[in-house]
Each structure stands twice: as structure tokens, then as C-alpha cells.
Amino acid sequence: MEQNGPKTGKYALTYGGLLGIVGVVFSVMIYMMDMLYEQSPVQSIIGILAALVIIFVGVKTFKKDNEGFLTVKEAIKIGSGAGVIAALISIVYLLILANVIEPDFWDKSYEIGRQTIIDTYPQMSDEQVDQAIETQKSMKWITYPMMIIMNTLLGLIIGLLSGVILKKKREE
């Protein structure tokens, strides 16, 4: 049975793009307020709430455009796709931030990490702390795939929850 309704990819792209742009605007606000290096749980909560609202609205809009019908599978596709798109936009922003706007971004991040290690594990020697920071530096590349994985997973979960809440099957 061939369906000619709306395509989930369009909604994933639209709402993922919106989520990515909202994330970048929020990050720029944080940067402008000199809070870039603060590790506040409030910033994370705001990001998760933005993802929750934007993806839910995307799934709900798809349902409305699909004559009121929605499967959980469609909602998951929209949520995880939006997560990937948002992550890609965030990665582009991070690359611009770390290489153009704030070229010493990674060095400052490592220094904050060094202080965190010292505060958390005061028994560690300077050599051990240096070794931990060098390990972080050598693993910097993992930041980018982890952003994609975490955003996709968050989108998948939000899409699943949205699908369970909003699902409505077509009558056969």
C-alpha cells in the first residue's frame, strides 16, 4: 500500500534546522554573556527543553499535515533526523567558535579541565594531571561524533515519546 502523505525527512530537516539555529543563538548568547566556560546544568536543561518543544511541535505538525494520522515509527524518524540535523549545525558552529571566534577555546577548556581534576582528585600528582589532560587533547576529535550520537539519541527518545502520545492509526 503506497502512501502519498508528507515525508518525515522534510519535517526532520525543517525542525532539526530550527533546533540547530536555536542552539546556535543560545550559544552565542552564552558567549556574549561571558558564560562560555561555565558548566551550568541550567544551560543543559534549557537545551533539552528546546529540543523537547521543537521536536514535539515538528511531530505534531507532521500529524496535522498527514490528515491527523501518525505512527510511532514516523515520530521516531522525525525526532532522530532532527537530532542529526541539529548536531551538524552545532558542529559547524563549534568549528567556527573554536577556530575563528575564540581560537584559544580548546586551551581554555583544557585549563578548566585541569582545575576540575585537581579539585576533584587532590591526591593526583602533577604528572598524572598532565597525563589526563594530554589524553583529553588526543581524544578531542571524539567530541564531534559524540555530539551527533547524543543529539540523535535525544531526538530519538523525544520522537518516541511524542509518537506514543500523538499516535493515531489509519483504519484499514
NORDAWO-V539725 format. One record per backbone hydrogen bond with DSSP energy under -1.0 kcal/mol. NH is the residue of the N-H (numbers start at 1). CO is the residue of the C=O. E is the energy in kcal/mol with one decimal. If there is no record, write none. Layout:
# NORDAWO-V539725
nh,co,e
NH,CO,E
NH,CO,E
This chain:
# NORDAWO-V539725
nh,co,e
12,8,-2.6
13,9,-2.7
14,10,-2.4
15,11,-2.7
16,12,-2.1
17,13,-2.2
18,14,-2.1
19,15,-2.3
20,16,-2.7
21,17,-2.5
22,18,-2.7
23,19,-2.4
24,20,-2.3
25,21,-2.8
26,22,-2.6
27,23,-2.4
28,24,-2.7
29,25,-2.3
30,26,-2.4
31,27,-2.5
32,28,-2.9
33,29,-1.7
34,31,-1.7
35,30,-2.7
38,35,-1.3
44,40,-1.1
45,41,-2.5
46,42,-2.5
47,43,-2.0
48,44,-2.4
49,45,-2.8
50,46,-2.4
51,47,-2.1
52,48,-2.7
53,49,-2.6
54,50,-2.7
55,51,-2.5
56,52,-2.0
57,53,-2.5
58,54,-2.1
59,55,-2.5
60,56,-2.8
61,57,-2.6
62,58,-2.1
63,59,-2.3
64,60,-2.3
65,61,-2.7
66,62,-1.2
68,63,-2.3
69,66,-1.4
70,168,-2.0
75,71,-1.9
76,72,-2.6
77,73,-2.2
78,74,-2.3
79,75,-2.7
80,76,-2.9
81,77,-2.2
82,78,-2.6
83,79,-2.0
84,80,-2.1
85,81,-2.4
86,82,-2.7
87,83,-2.2
88,84,-2.4
89,85,-2.1
90,86,-2.4
91,87,-2.5
92,88,-2.0
93,89,-2.2
94,90,-2.8
95,91,-2.6
96,92,-2.2
97,93,-3.2
98,94,-3.1
99,95,-1.5
100,96,-2.5
101,96,-1.9
102,97,-3.3
105,102,-2.3
108,104,-2.5
109,105,-2.3
110,106,-2.6
111,107,-2.0
112,108,-2.2
113,109,-2.4
114,110,-2.7
115,111,-2.2
116,112,-2.3
117,113,-2.5
118,114,-2.4
119,115,-2.6
120,116,-2.6
121,117,-3.2
124,121,-2.0
129,125,-2.3
130,126,-2.8
131,127,-2.4
132,128,-2.3
133,129,-2.3
134,130,-2.4
135,131,-2.1
136,132,-2.1
137,133,-2.5
138,134,-2.2
139,135,-1.2
140,137,-1.3
142,139,-1.6
143,140,-2.0
146,142,-2.1
147,143,-1.8
148,144,-1.7
149,145,-2.7
150,146,-2.9
151,147,-2.2
152,148,-2.4
153,149,-2.6
154,150,-2.6
155,151,-2.7
156,152,-2.7
157,153,-2.4
158,154,-2.6
159,155,-2.9
160,156,-2.7
161,157,-2.6
162,158,-2.7
163,159,-2.7
164,160,-2.5
165,161,-2.1
166,162,-2.9
167,163,-1.8
168,70,-2.6
